[in-house]
Amino acid sequence: MKKRNNFDNVNNIAKMYIKEVIGEGDVCIDATMGNGYDTVFLAEIVGENGKVYAFDVQEEAIKSTEKKVKKLEFEDRVELILDGHENISNYVKDSIKCAVFNLGYLPRCEHRIITKPDTTIEAIKQSVALLEENGVVCVSIYTGHEGGMEERNAVFDYAANLEQKEYNVFESKFINQKNNPPSIILIEKKKQV
Ligand SMILES: C[S@@+](CC[C@H](N)C(=O)[O-])C[C@H]1O[C@@H](n2cnc3c(N)ncnc32)[C@H](O)[C@@H]1O
């Protein structure tokens, strides 16, 4: 029987979409590095000819991710950046195949350090501007914490108003879960004809 992850976890579902988008040699952004799970996931797929730029404002995130990156010997393909994702365009000059946002706060860490609507929208805008044709910005959104719904609404409003001729914008969410279930928004840059 085919082995696969269930549709019970927003991270697994986001990874399923991302796997469909990226491949060997691609350039990606992990806009919310945290403990680096997404960073190494992206780095594994893009391979030694690809590149992952990962951002976080917490030094703990850099330390924790650095350990994983070193263990897997991914140093040459990963750049860890201690700065807010709202400054992506200061660091990333290449076009990108994918940018991954996992919003909210890092579990078991300082809950006051959460992503915020203004900086999140600025970072998503900068990522969208860097997208290659067929590239995707994938945003996993949580609304259970204070400010989470406001952030979700800001992302939704921005994404829903992107020009349909240029972008496919798709939302994916649990509709039978109680207590503010998470959702995913995908922004795909269409191939220009
Ligand atoms: C839900 S966690 C990310 C989890 C991560 N993807 C992982 O694999 O462990 C959200 C992260 O966003 C970070 N963050 C908050 N504001 C940020 C900003 N302006 N720029 C970059 N990262 C930010 C937090 O420090 C936190 O580590």
The ligand as an ORCA input file, in Angstrom:
! r2SCAN-3c Opt
* xyz 0 1
  C       5.812     29.121     13.236
  S       7.471     29.601     13.445
  C       8.309     28.882     12.047
  C       8.596     27.403     12.156
  C       9.640     26.933     11.189
  N       9.221     27.010      9.821
  C      10.175     25.539     11.517
  O      10.328     24.721     10.589
  O      10.477     25.298     12.680
  C       7.479     31.330     13.023
  C       8.856     31.968     13.064
  O       8.770     33.264     12.487
  C       9.748     34.058     13.114
  N       9.507     35.487     12.841
  C       8.692     36.363     13.474
  N       8.760     37.579     12.901
  C       9.624     37.462     11.857
  C      10.116     38.373     10.865
  N       9.726     39.634     10.815
  N      11.018     37.894      9.958
  C      11.436     36.607      9.987
  N      10.993     35.698     10.900
  C      10.108     36.126     11.819
  C       9.656     33.671     14.578
  O      10.836     34.029     15.246
  C       9.445     32.147     14.465
  O      10.665     31.467     14.571
*
